[in-house]
Amino acid sequence: MGATLTEIAQQLKDANKKVQLIYAFNGSGKTRLSREFKRLISPKADGGEDDEGAEQPELSRNKILYYNAFTEDLFYWDNDLALDAEPKLRIQANTFTDWVLKDQGQDLNVITTFQRYTNNKLTPRFNEERKDDDTGEVVAKAFSEVTFSLERGDDEHSGNLKISKGEESNFIWSIFYTLLEQVIGVLSVPERGDRETNEFDQLEYVFIDDPVSSLDENHLIELAVNLASLIKSNQSDLKFIVTTHSPLFYNVMFNELNGKACYMLGRSEDGSFSLTEKNGDSNKSFSYHLYLKQTIEQAIADDKVERYHFTLLRNLYEKTASFLGYQKWSEILPDDRQLYLSRIINFTSHNTLSNETVAEPTLPEKATVKLLLDHLKNNYGFWQQEQ
């Protein structure tokens, strides 16, 4: 029988592990789980709901710091197309970014972190406070807007640019990551009286939900390695929960971190949830998944599909089904053609007589390889890079 997300949040809390790593498909409830965990760790006294921005910093200073889709919702573009103005990224009024950028003074570190994952010439600029010349009223608060430009190395820079969705996600993550670096550095000082600030003394948990949106594979690996290194550097009692839908990100984190608990979050048709612990080699199949996937994709792109690619495809299906807990790999084939397609794969991958084997498959067989690979990628959680 399934559980509620509140019960799963309690399960994570009761586990009392230093690091808990969770894999789940998109739509399985990762973001909602982060919210339920936050409510469990630091419930509101009146049981009410604040907006995300107003609530986060207070929680951060007390018991939990978290990053999820709501963090990205604090940022939005003002293109002002009617006036043909240069685009700027606005920051909704909230105490989270005020805390990081104003109180903690982390703006320069945010820029450095952002450029690490993008381009060292792509430079964010935070606005200063602006007042109306006539009334003296504040028109724009400091750190309420960000513009982006390309530096040319000669004190010149391009006009304001609208960066890509991936770069935007990187920028928002950089704000959180910069704060996390400071938190871990401060809390790693044993004596509270010796710390540069006591703002983080009550912090118990960091919950990070899917920080990999729109990243290419190289930067995704770099982000995972950096995050894992930062977590390993922590010398305090701070505990971490990290969720992801990316097999590559999961695989890097798994291999970089020691002493972690690993789970798969699942959602049932009746709306209930399950958190299944993954042990041993079931956590190590991701990298080989990706190698097989890349090999087949390259063969399709080059129009060089041969019969042995059916063997690789079957292997990919078997490993995916095994990780997800299916008894038979054929159960994850397209529902309406399971029997037919399983026979094709079995026939092409298990021929034993030499006169049966022809390296060059037919055009319909090549099309079947692409159909089955696309089915696996689109329905079973393989990370897709945005175009």
N, C-alpha and C positions, 0 to 999 in steps of 0.2 A: 504494500500500500504506500502511495506517495506521501510526501510531506509538503507543508507550506514553506514559503521562503523565510518566514519568521522562525520556523523550527530548524531550517538549515542554517540560518544565521546563528542560532543558539548552538548548533552542532559545531560550527567553526569556532565559536567562543570557547566552548567546553574543551575543544581539542588542545587549547593552550600551547600551540606550536609557534615557533619563532617565525617561520615562513610557511604559508599555505598557497599553493599554486593550483589554479582551477582552469580547466579547459571546458569550453562550452560553445555550441553553435550560436550564431546570431539569432536573437529571438528567444533564447532559452531562459532569460531572466537575470542576466549578469548585473545590469544596471539597477534593476529593482532589488536584487540581493544586496547591493552596496547600500541602498537606502534603508533596507530593513536592518542591516547590520549596524548602520549609524544610529537608528532609533533604539536598538537594543543596548548599545554601548553608552549612548548619551541621550536618553529620552527627554523630551520637553516636559517641564513641570506641569504645564496646563494641558498637555496632550494635543496642542494645536499645531498648525503647520505654518512655518515662515516660508518666504521665498528662499530659494537656494542661496542667493548671494548674501542675504542678511544673516543667514544662519551659520554658514560654513565657518567663518573665522572664530566665532565664539566656541564652536565645537573643537576647532583646531587647537585653541588655547587650552581646552579642557582635556578631552580624551581621544578624539579621532580626527584624522586628516584624511580626506578622500578625494580622488579624482575620478570623474565619470562624465557621461554625456551632458549632465547639467552644468559642469564646469565650462564646457565649450559654448553653452547657450548664453553665457555672460557676454559674448563677443558677437558683433554684427557689423556688416559693411554699410557705410553711408556713401553711396556713389554720387548722389546729388546730380543725376544726369541732366536735369532740366537746366541747371546753371553751368553745366560742363565743368564742374569743379573737379579737382583731383581727389581720387578715392581715399577714404580713411577708414580704419577699423575702429569702431566705437566700443567702449567698454561700459556696459550697463552699470548704473550706480550700485555698488555693493561694497561690503567691508572686507571681502576676501582680497581683491586686488589692491585695495587701499592699504591693507595690512602688509602685503608682500612688498609693494612698490614704494609706498610712503613711509610706513612705520619701520620696516626692515631695510629700506633703501637698497633693494636688490635689482634695480633696473639695469645697471651695467652688466651684472652677472646674467640676467635674462638674455640680453643681447648676445653675449658671448656664447651661451648655450645654444641659442637659436642658430647662430652662424655655424656652429659645429655640425649641425645636421642639415644645413642647406647650402649656403654660399657665403664665404667670408666678406664678400662685397655687398651682399643684400643686407641692408641696415635698417632696423626699426628705429623710429624716433617717437618718444612719448612727448605729448604736449605739456606745456606749462599752463598755469592758471591764467585765464584771460578775463578781463573785466570790460564792461561797456564803457566807452569813453565819456558818454554823457551822464549816465546814471551811476556808474561805479559798481553796478551789480555784476556778480560773477556770471559770465556767459558760459565758460567751460572750465571745469575743475581740472587741476593738474592730474595727469595720468588717466584722463577720461577718453583719450583718443590716441591712436597709433598710426603713423604713416610709414611707408616703406619705400626705399630708393636704392639704386645701385651706385656704389661709390666707384669713381673712376681713377682714384689714386693721385689726383692733381688738385685736390680741394674742390673738385667739381663732382656733382652727382646728378643722376637722372631725375626727372620729375617723379612725383608720387606714383607708385605702381599698385595695381591690385594683384596681390600674390595669389598663387594657386591654393586650392583647398588643402592639399597636402602641406604646403608651407604654413598655411594658417593653423592647421592642427599642430604642427611643429612648434609654432610660436606659443600657443596656449599651453602645450605640454612643457615648454621651456620655463614658463612662469612657475608651474607646479614643481618641476624638477629642481629649479634653483632654490625654492623654499625648502624642499626635502633635503637638499645638500646642506643647507644651513641648519636645519633641525637636527640631522644626524651628527653634524660636527659639534653643535652645542651640547647635545645630550651625551656625547661620548666623553665629555669632561666629567669625571666621577663626582667631584664635590660641587654641589649646587652653588655654593658661594663663589666658586671660581669661574662660573659660566658667564659669558658676555651678556646673556639675557636669561631671565627665568620664565619667559613667555611659554616655553614648551615643557615645563617641568611635569605637567599633569598628563601629557600625551601618552597614550597607551597603544594605539593602533594606527596603521596607515593602510587604507584600502584603495588599490589602484585597479580601475576597471578599463581594460582595453585601450592602452595608450598608443595604438599602432595604426590608427586610421590613415589611409592614403600614403603610407610610407613605401618607398621602393625597398627591395629586399636588402640591399647593402646597408641603408640607413636603419632598417628595422633590426638587423643583426647588431649594428653599433649601439642602438638604443637599448636593446636587451642586455648586451654585455655591460654597458655603463650602469644600467639600473641594478643589475645583479651585483656588480662591484660595489656600488653604493650601499646596497643592503648588507653585503658581507662586511663592509667597513663599520657597521653599526656596533657600538660597544655598550649600548644601553639595553633596557628591557623592552624596547619598542618592538612590536610584532607587526608583520606584514601579511596582507592578503592580496594576491594579484590574480586577476581573471583575464582571459583572452580567448578569442575565437581563431587565432592564427596558429597553425601547427608549427611554423618556423619560429615564431616568438616563444612558444611554449617549449620547444626543443632546446633553444639556446638557454632559456632560464633554467630548465631542468638540469642541463649539463654544467651550468656555471655555479649553481647553488648547492650547498650541502645541507643535510639535515632537514630538508623540507618535507611537508606532506603534500601529496599530489591527488587531485580529484578530477572527476568529470561531472559537471552539472547537467542534468537532463530534465526535460519537460515532457510530461505525459499528456495524452489526448484529453484527459479529464481535467487538465489545468493544474494538477499537482506536480511536484518536483522531486528529484532525487539527487543525492550527492554521493557518488560512488568513488571509493578510494582506489587509486591506480598504483600498483606496486611493480617493482622490478622492470623487466624488459618491455612491459606494455607502455612505458613512458619513453622508450628509446626508438620507437618505430617512425617517429616524425621525419627525421632526416632522410631515411631511406625512402619513405613516401615521396618526399620532394624530389629525390634523385630519379626515381622511376617516372614520376609525373613529368619532369623536365625532359627526360629522354624521349618519351612518347610525344610530347608537344613539339619537340624539335623535328622528329621524324615526320609528323603531320605537316609542319610548316614547310619542310623541304621536299614534301611529296616523296618521301623515301620510306614509307611504311612497308615493312616486311612481315613475314609470318611470325618471327620471334617476338614482334611487338605485342602479339596476342598473349604470349607467355608473360611479358612484363605487365600487361594490363591485368591479367588474372592475378598476378602477384600483388599488384596495387589494390585490387578489390579484396583479396584475401586479408591483407594487412589492415586495411580500413575496417572491414567487417569484424576482424578479431579485436581491434582496439575498441570498437563501439559495442561489442558484446553480442553480435549476431552469431547464431549457431552455424549458419551457412553463408558463404560469401554471395551466393546467388540471390539472397534475400534483399540485397541492396541494388539489384538490377532494376531497370524500369518495370513497374508493376505489370503493365499490359503485355510485356514481351519477355518475362523472366525465363520461361522454359526454352523458348526459341534462342534467345541470346546466350544462355548458359551452354546450350549445345554447341553453338558456333565457337565459343571460347574454348570449350573442352576439346572440340575436334581439332581446332587449329593449334592449340598449345600442347596436345598430347599425342600427335601422330607418331607412330613408331616405325612404320615401314618406309623405306627410302623412296619407293615409287609413289608414295602418297604426298611427299613433301615437295612443294614448289615455293621457292623463296618469294616470288612476286605474287602477292594476293590480288584478287580481282578488285575492280573499282568499288562494288558494293561492300566488300570486306574492308577496304580502306575506310569507307564512309562509316562502317560500324565501329571501327576503332575510335574515330573522332566522336561519334555519338555517345559511346560509352564513357569516354574520358570526360566529355562535357557534362554528362549526367552526374558523374562522381564529383566533379569540381563544383557544380552548381547546387548540389543537394546535400553534401556531407561535409561542409565546414572548411573546405580548402580556401585559404586566403586569396582574395582577388585584388590585384592592384588596380586602382582607379585610373581610367584613361585621362 
